[in-house]
Every structure is written in C-alpha cells, then in structure tokens.
Amino acid sequence: MTNSKPKKYWKDINHVRKEIDIIMHELGRFPTQREIANRVHGLPCAIYVHHGGLNKLRALYALQPMQKEKGYYRLRKNVEQ
C-alpha cells in the first residue's frame, strides 16, 4: 500500500492513471475495485467521487465495463428478447 497523498491529489486523472498503470503492470490486466483498494488507500473512493466510477475509468482505457450500469435492466430495450 502506498503512503497518503496530498489533499486533492486524486482529483487529477493523471495521478489516478499513473497508479492504475502500475497496478495493471503488476497484474497484467485491469484491476478490480478490491485489487485497487488492497494496493492504494483511498483510490477507489476517489475514482467514484471525482471520476465517475470504475466503468468510466475502464472506458478511458478503451475497455468494456465489467458490469452493467445501475438501472440498466429497468430499460425495456435492454431486457426485451
């Protein structure tokens, strides 16, 4: 786990991406929220609060979301067969 960061440090997406890149290098893939939390204190919360959540961050890496957005199955077009 890394040391604490200065106030507002995680608001800068470049700092977030730098840390995610390090974790991705270690794992060989994009990390889960739990894997991020186990390595960098406060980063999962910052991703959610300042950058729209893990799915939005995954999109910056041109990756598909790991799960559907909240409310996805409430839209008829998403559940009709």
Number of C-alpha atoms within 10 A of each C-alpha: 9 9 7 10 10 7 7 9 13 22 14 12 15 11 12 18 15 11 18 18 16 11 18 14 12 11 11 10 10 17 18 12 14 9 13 19 15 14 13 16 15 14 18 20 15 20 20 14 12 13 17 11 15 20 19 16 19 15 11 11 11 9 12 12 13 10 9 10 9 7 7 12 12 9 9 9 9 9 9 7 5
